[in-house]
């Protein structure tokens, strides 16, 4: 049994939640009966279902360094909360019927803090100054996670609050990494819609942090680049290993599938 108070952190991709089978939830519940769980959810697909405009190219900004971010206004923050509430009801129902209690936390309610966000963004081939309510994670206060015990799960919505007190959007993978580091988690599990990390088209079963960072900077694109950045941050924060893939938590942790990223 996991030591009380030391969770396993699992990031559930917003594009994967609809496709997780009953067997997947059975496995998570069986694992959770012996391990405290912190689940961090994405919201990309549910947000696009809520309002079609979130699927339009104009909903995404690119900063002067080439990094992409959702254009986040106060209305977007409220829509994130709306879809998060619906997701929480679905997740709680699946866990409750399998004997796991759960509660939801907003990262912006004293859990996750963020720094100042980028203000210059490309719009119609020009760099313009925009207030975009996003920010890099600067810290996690694990105090709100008061019941880290086997048989109980927290579902975290990865919003944050900046120094000005504003509620801001932040990357879910990197939020999961910061939570894993702050809670002393041994393992971070990134549940994705791809089976493995692919390097030169070939699946990688195991990779060290240095090699993963090199591939991140030279070959990875899109969502995988963010996941590899999150993996590096988790390992730097003391997490022993990060596993990613499209499989059950037990299979990923056992190394039967997916990709394992370690410090060595």
N, C-alpha and C positions, 0 to 999 in steps of 0.2 A: 504494500500500500504506500502511496505517495505520502511524504511527510506533510502533516497538516500545515496549511498555509502556503505550500509550494505548488502552484498550479501548472497545468499544461495549457499553453495559449494556442488557440486554434483560430486562424483567420478564414472566414467563409466568404468566398468571392461573391459579389452581387450577381454575377452571371451564372453561378453554379447552384444557388439555393433551390431553384425550381427543379433541378435535375437530380437532387440527392434522394436516393431510394429509401424505402422503409428499412431495408437491411443496413444501409449506411447509418441511419439514426439508431437502429438496434445496437450496432457496434459502438457508436459514440456513448450511448447510455451505459452499456456494459463497462466501457472504459471509465466513464465518469463515476461509476459507483465506487471505484477505488482511487480516484484522482480528482482533486478540485479542478474545475474548468473555467477558463476565461475565453469566451467566444467573442470575436470581433467581426462585425459584418460589413460587407460592402453594400452599395445601393445602386450601382449603375443601371442595371436592367430594370429594377422596379421604378426608378425615377423616370426612365424613358417611357415606361408604360403609363405613368401618371400623367405626363404632359409630353405630347409628341415633339415639342420644340427642343426638348433636351437631347434629341437625336440629331439635331441639325448641326452642321459644322460651326456655326456661330456660337454654339453653347460652350465651345472649348477655346481657350486662349493659349497662345504660345508666348513665352517671355523672351527677353533679349538674348538669353542663353540657350534657347531652344527647348526649354522644359514646357510641357503641356499641363494645363490645369483647367478644371471646370470653372466657368465664369460664375462666381458665387455672389449673389445679392442676398439681402434679408429674406426675400421671397423664396429663394432657393434653399436657404437654411430651414425655413418652415416646411418646405416640401420634403426635404431630407427627413425631418422629424416625423412627417406624416407617413412616409413609406417605412421608416424605422419602426414606428408603432405597430403597423400592420405585420411587418416581419417578425417582431417580437411575439405577437400573438400566435403566429404560426409556429415559431420555434418553441415557445413555451408549451404549446399543445403537444407537439411531438415528444418533447422531453418528459412532460408530466405523465403521459400515458405509459411511459417506460420507467417511471420511478425516480426521475431526477427533478428536483426543485430548481427554480431559476428566477432571476430578477434582472431587470434592465437598468443600465446606467448610461447617461449621456456623458461622454468624455468632458464636455464643457461644464459639468456640474462638479468642479473641483478635482477632477481626475487627471486631465491632460491640459498642459499649458503650451502656448504657441508663441513664436517670435513674430517679428514684423514681416509681413509678406511683401513680395515683389510688387512694384507699382507701375512698371513700364511693360506694355504688352503690344504685340503686333496686331493691328487692325487695318485691313485693307492696304497692306504693304507699307504701313507707317507705324512707327513706335509712338504710342500715345499713353498718357498717364491715366490709369483707371483704378478705382477702388474695387479691388477684388478680395472678397472676404475669405482668404486662404492664408495659411501661415505654417512655417516649419515647426515641428514639435521641439520644444525646448526642455520639457520635463514631464514626469508623471508622479503624482502623489498617490501611492497605493492605499492610503487610509480609507477611502470610501469602499474598498473591497473588504468588508468586515467579516465576511463569512466564507473564507476560502477553505472549505471542507469537502471531503469526498461526498458525492451524492448531491452536490449543489453546483450550479453554473451561473456565471454572470454573462450577460449579453451586453456588449459595449458598442454604442454608436460613436464612431470616431470623429466627433466634433471636438473642438478645443476652445480655450478662451485665451485671448492675447493680453498683453500688459495694459491695454486701454479698456479692458473689460468686454471687448467685442467677442461674440460667438463666431468662430471661423471653421471653415471646412479644412480637413487635413487628410493626407493619404492613409487609407485603411491598413495597407501592408506595413507601412512605417509606424503607424500607431500600434499595431500588434507587436512589432519588434520592441518598441519603447516600453510597452506594458510587460512584455516577457522579461526584459532587463530589470525593470523596477520591482517586479515581484519575485525575482530570483528563480524564474522558471528554468528548468533544464532544457526543455524542448519547445520550439516554436513550429507549428504545423501550418503551412499555407495550402489550403484546399483550393485547387484551381480547376480550369477546364482543359488543361493539357496534362498528359500522363507523366512527362519528364521534362527536364531541361534538355534542350537540343543544342548541340555544338557541332557545326558543320553538317547539320542534318541528322546527326546520330544521337540517340538517347544517352544521357550521362547518368549513371546510377549513383556515383559518389564523386565529390569534388571538394577541394580545399578552398578556404576563404580567399586566398591570394589568387588562385586560378579563376575563381568565380568572379572576383572583382575585375580581373583583366578582361574576361569575356564580356562582362557588363559594359565596360567602357569602349570596347572595340567591336563587339558583334551582336550584343543583345539589343532588342528594340521594344518599344511600347511597354505593355504591362510586365513583360519578363524583366525588363531593365529595372523597373521599380521594385519588383520582388527581390532581385539580386541585391539592390541597394539596401532594402529592408533586412535581408539576411545578413549582410555585412554589419549593419548597425546592431542587430541582435547579438551576433557573436562578439562584437567589440564590447557589448554591455554585459557579457558574462554568460550568455546562453551557450550551452555545450554544442547543440546542433540544431539546424533548421532543415525541415523536410518539406518538400513540395510535390504535389501531384494530384491526380484525379482518382482518389481511392479512399477507402476507409481509413480512419485515424490509426487503427491498430496495424493495418498493413503498411501504412507509411512509416510509422514508428519502428516497425520490425524490419524495415528495409526490404520488404518483399516486392515493392514497386516504388515508383517515384524516384526523386533525387534527394540524396542526403548531402548537406553542406556542413562541413565542420571547420574548426579553427586550424586543424593540422592538415 
